[in-house]
Amino acid sequence: MIRMPGVERGIERMAGKILDLSLHLKYSKSRDAPWANVFTFAESCTGGLLASSMTSLPGVSAVYPGSVVTYSNRAKIERLSVAPETIERHGAVSAQCAAEMARGALGMFDAAMAVSVTGIAGPDGGSGGKPVGTVWFAIAHYDGRMRLKRGFYPRRPRRGVQWKAVLAALGLLADGLRYEIG
């Protein structure tokens, strides 16, 4: 297994900050909140690494109910309500698919925000328009706001793409939490 100590330490630090921000948000706004949980994930190419980065922390169950890993297109359609037309027209690795994945997870887990990640970790599966290392992220907020982000991590081994995607997804979540806190 490929080790990336710098990235892994960055993920641990970011996860701790996210837990602190989430607890602050929950306990400062919980009476007025239209949501029961603070955040959730919809993962594809990271295969559960994003969830694992958070569940390694004690106390996270107060703000995180769980997430879903939908690796196949069929799972994205059946579990997260991604429209088959979205995958046919834009592909599973697209801004449109990432947005629908995040919206699906948001509703599934009654959360304030949901982060999705879908990409091509490699070493195969890329194309001219979507090379290996292409990753799309989305964060959906309970009030309908959506932010999309494209990541590109070329010339990295599969695990390297996954770890970099986890770090980027956590960064997106941290930004979303900071926005909600104000």
Secondary structure by P-SEA (a helix, b strand, c coil): ccccaaaaaaaaaaaaaaaaaaaaaaaacccccccccccccccccccaaaaaacccccccccccccccccccaaaaaccccccaaaaaacccccaaaaaaaaaaaaaaccccbbbbbbcccccccccccccccbbbbbbbcccbbbbbbbbbbccccaaaaaaaaaaaaaaaaaaaaaaaac
